[in-house]
């Protein structure tokens, strides 16, 4: 049954939208966006209208989706509407379910997800992530709820509201030249030259997935045609600063008294982010991104020097969940999240990651020595050595050791029997929310399940004063 339409919402009063689309129902609502199912009047195509209330999220999503427009495993942006003093409205292809629904449905079926199905889902996810990373786009919020699935089984990455376009260390955004650097400062956001005009936003150029042969030309062309939208971003920086929380190092320690928002796969993902980029030409990143269960340990320790590798950690958590139908690290708070990771992988030391001591909160947050870690093998019972190997190549402390999406696409696992099933043979649930009402589990219980304080959830701890401040030891 369709929900009544709240006529007070601005999307219903915008003539440029209602002239082209009939809004049928609201299918998702959150703090940062509302999603509607709509019909395009010109050809009756069913689409999703995503009204984004946060400027930064809208800008990032439009920018990323335009660059990935021709990628088959990334949700398609048909067009968008954006005027001064109005929320952006993105017109996206409508996909009625997602991978979290696939997992929920598989838990109710005998046999779960067949190996051939697991391989096909994995391959589609890897293709989408590889397309992002080839374009130096880090998604920063990969999770089953953001992997949408079409009726015919095609999986597509969605919700790019936290995505960032990065440049490698030593890349000078002003002149497109490599310059020497004294140390590895991590990836930086790709920021174009300052802009002076604030015209209305228009459509951006189509960008394919693999136009590497004309990389420099495409970059210059992209900058020229993106200039109008970038101008809007700079003009609105001051307004953004008033509405964003300045979190500094947003590690699990910094967010120790903040509860995560309940996860809703149809709404824009939460983020307690400081102003990123803005007038700061270095394009500094923030650590508090992504949904807790899929957040890399470097983020939990407060790193703002990360890159594409945070997506790879998330991939490992997603693959593990596909294999076991249970989340790998279901932390009830950020501190608990870090503790669960350490209980499985063992303590984070310089031996396993030589640069870990440089993490902002590494010496502030410490855990008792884990003599016998659980191990990933124990978390993946009854799975093949190849399947365990893939997860281990992604869920590892040192980001430099994580396998890239391209490396995994060429892994022998996908060329051995049983082979990946054709997309047409994948089991797709009837609806996104097809689950037992009485079930105590379910995707909506995955996040935000804790007290207001991370420390209360994790148990006894000691606080010690140090020369630089304090440290917290968890037992």
Secondary structure, 3 states (H helix, E strand, C coil): CCCCCCCCCHHHHCHHHHCCEEEEEEEEECCCEEEEEEEECCCCCEEEEEEECCHHHHHHHHHHHHHCCCCCCECCEEEEECCCCCCEEEEEECCCEEHHHHHHHHHHCCCCCCHHHHHHHHHHHHHHHHHHHHCCEECCCCCHHHEEECCCCCEEECCCCCCEEEECCCEECCCCEECCCCCCCCCEECCCCCCCCCCCCCCCCCCCCCCHHHHHHHHHHHHHHHHHHHHHHHHCHHHHHHHCCCCCCCCCCCCCCCCCCCCCCCCCCCCCCCCCCCCCCCCCCCCCCCCHHHCCHHHHCCCCCCCCHHHHHHHHHHHHHHHHCCCCCCCCCHHHHHHHHHHHHCCCCCCCCCCHHHCCCCCCEEECCCCCCCCHHHHCCCCCHHHHHHHHHHCCCCHHHCCCHHHHHCCHHHHCCCCCCCHHHCCCCCCCCCCCCCCCCCHHHCCCCCCCCHHHHHCCEEEEEECCEEEEEEC
